[in-house]
Amino acid sequence: MTDLRPGKLLVASPVLVDPNFFRSVVVLMAHGDDGAVGVILDRPLEAAVATHIPVWVDHLTPPKRVFEGGPVQRETAIGVARRPGIAPTDDWQPAFADVGFIDVARDPADVPGMADARVFSGYAGWGPGQLEMETSIGSWFVLEGSADDVFDPAPATLWRRVLRREPWYIARYANYPLDPRDN
């Protein structure tokens, strides 16, 4: 059985051609009997955070863009932050390590201890058993992740770099051509 727990990276395998997830890296933020939730880490949008929620722009990790978090509820802004040493409260429940969701409707001054933050448009969601089925047919590589992956300063190259750091039988996919006929 695949270890699907918060903090794991779901890295799209070359067989996953759904345009919502093609060559994407998703961090799993929650997984349970009622499904799974994550955000896509490697899709910064052209939308500047300053245009939508300017009070947050100075508190974000570069690139200071809105990221496409996934195909579900794209009209919703979702904040993810790293808050080292902050104990869980009603307002803060880390998903893994020191990383969790934050309410971007709040003033950043009311969210102490942020080391890093990003804003996502929407999220990736799976119903009960759906993600397990997708991993069993090879759509996703389930890999170890870290907070550094979530706040990577060069997200556009994250897919290849995450694959390259894995053992050879996974790392070889980092060079998989966009069109297999070009191989």
C-alpha positions as CSV (number, residue, x, y, z in Angstrom):
1,M,0.0,0.0,0.0
2,T,1.3,3.5,-0.9
3,D,2.1,5.8,2.0
4,L,-0.3,8.7,1.3
5,R,0.2,11.1,4.2
6,P,0.5,14.9,4.5
7,G,3.9,16.1,3.3
8,K,4.3,13.5,0.6
9,L,4.8,14.8,-2.9
10,L,2.6,13.5,-5.7
11,V,4.7,13.8,-8.8
12,A,2.9,13.3,-12.1
13,S,4.3,10.4,-14.1
14,P,4.5,10.7,-17.8
15,V,1.4,8.6,-18.3
16,L,-0.7,11.3,-16.5
17,V,-1.8,13.5,-19.4
18,D,-4.7,15.2,-17.7
19,P,-3.9,18.9,-18.5
20,N,-4.8,19.8,-14.9
21,F,-1.8,17.8,-13.6
22,F,0.5,17.2,-16.6
23,R,4.1,17.2,-15.2
24,S,2.9,18.7,-11.9
25,V,4.2,18.4,-8.3
26,V,1.5,18.3,-5.7
27,V,2.1,18.4,-2.0
28,L,-0.4,16.4,-0.1
29,M,-1.9,18.5,2.7
30,A,-4.6,16.1,4.0
31,H,-5.6,12.5,3.5
32,G,-8.2,10.4,5.2
33,D,-11.3,8.3,4.7
34,D,-13.2,11.2,3.0
35,G,-10.5,11.8,0.4
36,A,-7.3,13.9,-0.1
37,V,-6.3,17.5,-0.6
38,G,-3.2,19.1,-1.9
39,V,-1.8,22.0,-3.9
40,I,0.2,22.1,-7.1
41,L,3.6,23.6,-6.3
42,D,5.1,24.2,-9.7
43,R,2.6,26.4,-11.5
44,P,3.0,30.1,-10.7
45,L,0.5,32.2,-12.6
46,E,0.9,35.6,-14.1
47,A,-1.5,37.0,-11.5
48,A,0.4,39.1,-9.0
49,V,-0.6,38.8,-5.4
50,A,-0.4,42.6,-5.2
51,T,-3.4,42.8,-7.5
52,H,-5.6,40.6,-5.4
53,I,-4.5,40.7,-1.8
54,P,-1.9,43.5,-1.6
55,V,-1.5,43.3,2.2
56,W,0.1,39.9,1.8
57,V,2.7,40.7,-0.9
58,D,5.5,41.6,1.4
59,H,5.0,38.4,3.4
60,L,5.3,35.9,0.5
61,T,8.2,33.8,-0.6
62,P,9.5,34.6,-4.1
63,P,8.2,34.3,-6.7
64,K,5.5,36.6,-5.3
65,R,2.8,35.3,-7.6
66,V,-0.5,33.5,-7.2
67,F,0.1,29.8,-7.9
68,E,-2.4,27.5,-9.6
69,G,-3.2,25.2,-6.7
70,G,-5.5,22.9,-8.6
71,P,-8.7,22.6,-10.5
72,V,-11.1,22.7,-7.5
73,Q,-12.5,26.1,-6.5
74,R,-10.1,28.2,-8.5
75,E,-11.9,31.3,-7.4
76,T,-10.7,30.7,-3.8
77,A,-7.4,32.0,-2.5
78,I,-5.7,29.5,-0.3
79,G,-2.7,30.3,1.8
80,V,0.1,27.9,2.8
81,A,2.8,28.9,5.3
82,R,5.7,27.6,7.2
83,R,5.6,28.7,10.9
84,P,8.4,27.1,12.8
85,G,7.9,26.6,16.5
86,I,4.2,27.7,16.4
87,A,2.1,25.3,18.5
88,P,-1.2,24.1,17.1
89,T,-4.2,26.3,18.0
90,D,-7.8,26.8,16.7
91,D,-6.3,29.1,14.0
92,W,-3.2,27.0,13.2
93,Q,-3.0,23.3,12.5
94,P,0.1,22.3,10.6
95,A,-0.5,19.6,8.0
96,F,3.1,18.3,8.2
97,A,6.3,19.6,9.8
98,D,5.7,23.3,10.3
99,V,3.6,23.7,7.1
100,G,-0.1,24.3,7.1
101,F,-3.0,26.4,5.7
102,I,-3.4,30.0,6.7
103,D,-6.4,32.3,6.3
104,V,-5.3,35.0,3.8
105,A,-8.4,37.0,4.7
106,R,-6.6,37.8,7.9
107,D,-4.1,40.6,8.2
108,P,-0.5,39.1,8.0
109,A,0.3,40.9,11.3
110,D,-2.2,38.6,13.0
111,V,-0.3,35.5,11.7
112,P,3.0,35.6,13.7
113,G,6.0,33.4,13.1
114,M,5.7,33.0,9.4
115,A,9.0,32.0,7.8
116,D,7.5,31.4,4.3
117,A,4.1,31.8,2.7
118,R,2.4,31.2,-0.7
119,V,-1.0,31.9,-2.1
120,F,-2.8,29.4,-4.3
121,S,-5.8,29.7,-6.6
122,G,-7.8,26.6,-5.9
123,Y,-6.6,23.2,-4.8
124,A,-6.3,19.6,-5.9
125,G,-8.9,17.2,-4.4
126,W,-9.7,13.5,-4.6
127,G,-12.7,11.6,-3.4
128,P,-12.6,8.5,-1.2
129,G,-10.3,5.9,-2.8
130,Q,-9.6,8.0,-5.9
131,L,-6.0,8.9,-5.2
132,E,-5.3,5.4,-4.1
133,M,-6.6,4.2,-7.5
134,E,-4.6,6.8,-9.4
135,T,-1.4,5.8,-7.6
136,S,-2.0,2.1,-8.2
137,I,-2.2,2.6,-11.9
138,G,1.0,4.6,-12.1
139,S,-0.4,8.1,-12.5
140,W,1.6,9.5,-9.6
141,F,5.0,8.9,-8.1
142,V,4.6,9.2,-4.3
143,L,7.8,10.7,-3.0
144,E,9.2,12.2,0.2
145,G,8.8,16.0,0.3
146,S,9.9,18.8,2.5
147,A,8.8,22.3,3.4
148,D,11.7,23.5,1.1
149,D,9.8,21.9,-1.9
150,V,6.7,23.8,-1.0
151,F,8.5,27.2,-1.0
152,D,11.0,26.4,-3.8
153,P,12.3,29.6,-5.4
154,A,12.4,28.1,-8.9
155,P,9.0,26.2,-9.1
156,A,9.0,25.9,-12.9
157,T,11.8,23.4,-12.8
158,L,10.6,21.5,-9.7
159,W,9.2,18.5,-11.5
160,R,12.5,17.6,-13.1
161,R,14.6,18.3,-10.0
162,V,12.4,16.2,-7.7
163,L,12.6,13.3,-10.1
164,R,16.3,13.6,-10.5
165,R,17.0,13.3,-6.8
166,E,15.3,9.9,-6.7
167,P,16.8,6.5,-7.4
168,W,17.7,5.8,-11.0
169,Y,14.5,3.9,-11.9
170,I,12.5,7.0,-11.1
171,A,15.1,9.7,-11.9
172,R,15.2,8.5,-15.5
173,Y,11.7,10.0,-16.0
174,A,13.1,13.5,-15.5
175,N,14.3,13.4,-19.1
176,Y,11.1,11.9,-20.5
177,P,10.2,13.8,-23.7
178,L,7.0,15.8,-23.8
179,D,5.9,13.7,-26.8
180,P,7.2,10.0,-26.5
181,R,7.4,9.9,-30.3
182,D,10.4,12.3,-30.0
183,N,12.3,9.7,-28.0
